[in-house]
Amino acid sequence: MPSVLAYHRPTTLDEAVDLLAEPNRRAIGGGTVAVPEGRTPTDDGVELVDLQALGLDGVTVQGDRLVIGAMVRLGDLAGTSTPTNPDIPDIPELIRDLAKRELPSTLRNQATIGGTVALGDSDSWLLAGLLVHGTQVHLHGQEPISLEQSLEECVGARVVTAVSIEFDGEASEGRTAIAGTGRTPADVPIVAAVARRTGDQLRLALTGMAPSPVLVDPTDPAAGLEPPGDFRGSASYRRHLATTLSARVTGELA
Ligand SMILES: Cc1cc2nc3c(=O)[nH]c(=O)nc-3n(C[C@H](O)[C@H](O)[C@H](O)COP(=O)(O)OP(=O)(O)OC[C@H]3O[C@@H](n4cnc5c(N)ncnc54)[C@H](O)[C@@H]3O)c2cc1C
């Protein structure tokens, strides 16, 4: 059976939402996951809805938040090669650094922040960084929700239009620390810890410990978590890494 039955490129959000109301339609941000999956033969086939003509690729400061359009590429956030958007204002250093750590560079220039949030990959450094930056996820037609809630609920067929992070110039960057352990230094970490301190507040997020990155209690980081065990590391090894890496990053910020 054919897999991709049709390609749509809506020019308004309402049109995109209407198209995505059908169960066999799938949004494409950068397409790094959605396009290869669309090629997999299915009984019913899939129709792809490309979000690139909706004007969701801007970054603006709105009040005390930096609003990053869903179609902003990770390469643009990272400030690495091939800027598709030359008007990106100063992105907090932690977010820039973590965006640089995602994916190979070729895919980074394609992958979008909206797709990253919608997918909620457990290993994503960037999602952990966004969690400690108090990120809100903007969905078409409703009030923004916290990134935590978005990852728990899995935004599904709703269209992510933007994410916004706390932003007050350099003051809102706070002090940050990251640590991760992978099979090799270049490999995606099995578990990573990302911490940010602003004044008295300390936020800590972990990757590799749950279906998506999670905010955890800095005093008891592995509490309540049931990490998967796989060829990269057993559940107990992941718990050990979570405790050790968390102590390292929170110690750095003490
Ligand atoms: C080789 C390779 C390496 C990878 N490495 C990493 C990695 O290091 N870290 C990591 O986190 N991920 C990784 N991934 C997974 C994935 O590429 C990234 O999460 C990427 O950021 C997804 O972004 P995208 O814009 O390409 O999403 P797409 O492929 O376009 O979409 C992904 C999902 O999100 C949905 N979606 C996209 N945009 C929106 C939107 N605006 N609103 C609602 N739903 C939307 C799509 O329907 C689809 O279900 C990797 C993938 C590959 C192929």
The ligand as an SDF file (V2000), in Angstrom:
LIG
                    3D

 53 58  0  0  0  0  0  0  0  0999 V2000
   19.6310   10.5630   13.0990 C   0  0  0  0  0  0  0  0  0  0  0  0
   18.7100   11.1780   14.1110 C   0  0  0  0  0  0  0  0  0  0  0  0
   19.2320   11.6580   15.2950 C   0  0  0  0  0  0  0  0  0  0  0  0
   18.3920   12.2100   16.2650 C   0  0  0  0  0  0  0  0  0  0  0  0
   18.9480   12.6910   17.3900 N   0  0  0  0  0  0  0  0  0  0  0  0
   18.1670   13.2870   18.3010 C   0  0  0  0  0  0  0  0  0  0  0  0
   18.7530   13.9080   19.4590 C   0  0  0  0  0  0  0  0  0  0  0  0
   19.9660   13.9330   19.6280 O   0  0  0  0  0  0  0  0  0  0  0  0
   17.9160   14.4550   20.3840 N   0  0  0  0  0  0  0  0  0  0  0  0
   16.5590   14.4870   20.1700 C   0  0  0  0  0  0  0  0  0  0  0  0
   15.8410   15.0140   21.0130 O   0  0  0  0  0  0  0  0  0  0  0  0
   15.9810   13.9600   19.0800 N   0  0  0  0  0  0  0  0  0  0  0  0
   16.7470   13.3660   18.1530 C   0  0  0  0  0  0  0  0  0  0  0  0
   16.1720   12.8430   17.0250 N   0  0  0  0  0  0  0  0  0  0  0  0
   14.7110   12.9200   16.8980 C   0  0  0  0  0  0  0  0  0  0  0  0
   14.2120   14.1830   16.1040 C   0  0  0  0  0  0  0  0  0  0  0  0
   14.9490   14.3740   14.9210 O   0  0  0  0  0  0  0  0  0  0  0  0
   14.2710   15.4650   16.8860 C   0  0  0  0  0  0  0  0  0  0  0  0
   13.5250   15.3540   18.0750 O   0  0  0  0  0  0  0  0  0  0  0  0
   13.8080   16.6770   16.0670 C   0  0  0  0  0  0  0  0  0  0  0  0
   14.1220   17.8010   16.8270 O   0  0  0  0  0  0  0  0  0  0  0  0
   12.3720   16.6690   15.6400 C   0  0  0  0  0  0  0  0  0  0  0  0
   12.1020   17.9150   15.0030 O   0  0  0  0  0  0  0  0  0  0  0  0
   11.4340   18.0170   13.5610 P   0  0  0  0  0  0  0  0  0  0  0  0
   11.0700   19.4560   13.3660 O   0  0  0  0  0  0  0  0  0  0  0  0
   12.2670   17.4060   12.5160 O   0  0  0  0  0  0  0  0  0  0  0  0
   10.1120   17.1420   13.7800 O   0  0  0  0  0  0  0  0  0  0  0  0
    9.2320   16.3890   12.6830 P   0  0  0  0  0  0  0  0  0  0  0  0
    9.9130   15.1580   12.2110 O   0  0  0  0  0  0  0  0  0  0  0  0
    8.7530   17.3520   11.6590 O   0  0  0  0  0  0  0  0  0  0  0  0
    7.9910   15.9980   13.6110 O   0  0  0  0  0  0  0  0  0  0  0  0
    8.1670   15.1530   14.7440 C   0  0  0  0  0  0  0  0  0  0  0  0
    6.7790   14.9470   15.3840 C   0  0  0  0  0  0  0  0  0  0  0  0
    6.2860   16.1860   15.8670 O   0  0  0  0  0  0  0  0  0  0  0  0
    5.0720   16.5550   15.1940 C   0  0  0  0  0  0  0  0  0  0  0  0
    5.1690   18.0070   14.9720 N   0  0  0  0  0  0  0  0  0  0  0  0
    6.1560   18.6750   14.3120 C   0  0  0  0  0  0  0  0  0  0  0  0
    5.9720   19.9900   14.4160 N   0  0  0  0  0  0  0  0  0  0  0  0
    4.8420   20.1690   15.1250 C   0  0  0  0  0  0  0  0  0  0  0  0
    4.1300   21.3250   15.5620 C   0  0  0  0  0  0  0  0  0  0  0  0
    4.5440   22.5700   15.3140 N   0  0  0  0  0  0  0  0  0  0  0  0
    2.9930   21.1290   16.2800 N   0  0  0  0  0  0  0  0  0  0  0  0
    2.5560   19.8860   16.5780 C   0  0  0  0  0  0  0  0  0  0  0  0
    3.1920   18.7510   16.1980 N   0  0  0  0  0  0  0  0  0  0  0  0
    4.3200   18.9110   15.4780 C   0  0  0  0  0  0  0  0  0  0  0  0
    5.0290   15.7220   13.9300 C   0  0  0  0  0  0  0  0  0  0  0  0
    3.7200   15.4590   13.5120 O   0  0  0  0  0  0  0  0  0  0  0  0
    5.7380   14.4470   14.3960 C   0  0  0  0  0  0  0  0  0  0  0  0
    4.8440   13.6370   15.1110 O   0  0  0  0  0  0  0  0  0  0  0  0
   16.9800   12.2890   16.0400 C   0  0  0  0  0  0  0  0  0  0  0  0
   16.4590   11.8360   14.8210 C   0  0  0  0  0  0  0  0  0  0  0  0
   17.2940   11.2950   13.8660 C   0  0  0  0  0  0  0  0  0  0  0  0
   16.6830   10.8250   12.5640 C   0  0  0  0  0  0  0  0  0  0  0  0
  1  2  1  0
  2  3  1  0
  2 52  2  0
  3  4  2  0
  4  5  1  0
  4 50  1  0
  5  6  2  0
  6  7  1  0
  6 13  1  0
  7  8  2  0
  7  9  1  0
  9 10  1  0
 10 11  2  0
 10 12  1  0
 12 13  2  0
 13 14  1  0
 14 15  1  0
 14 50  1  0
 15 16  1  0
 16 17  1  0
 16 18  1  0
 18 19  1  0
 18 20  1  0
 20 21  1  0
 20 22  1  0
 22 23  1  0
 23 24  1  0
 24 25  2  0
 24 26  1  0
 24 27  1  0
 27 28  1  0
 28 29  2  0
 28 30  1  0
 28 31  1  0
 31 32  1  0
 32 33  1  0
 33 34  1  0
 33 48  1  0
 34 35  1  0
 35 36  1  0
 35 46  1  0
 36 37  1  0
 36 45  1  0
 37 38  2  0
 38 39  1  0
 39 40  1  0
 39 45  2  0
 40 41  1  0
 40 42  2  0
 42 43  1  0
 43 44  2  0
 44 45  1  0
 46 47  1  0
 46 48  1  0
 48 49  1  0
 50 51  2  0
 51 52  1  0
 52 53  1  0
M  END
$$$$
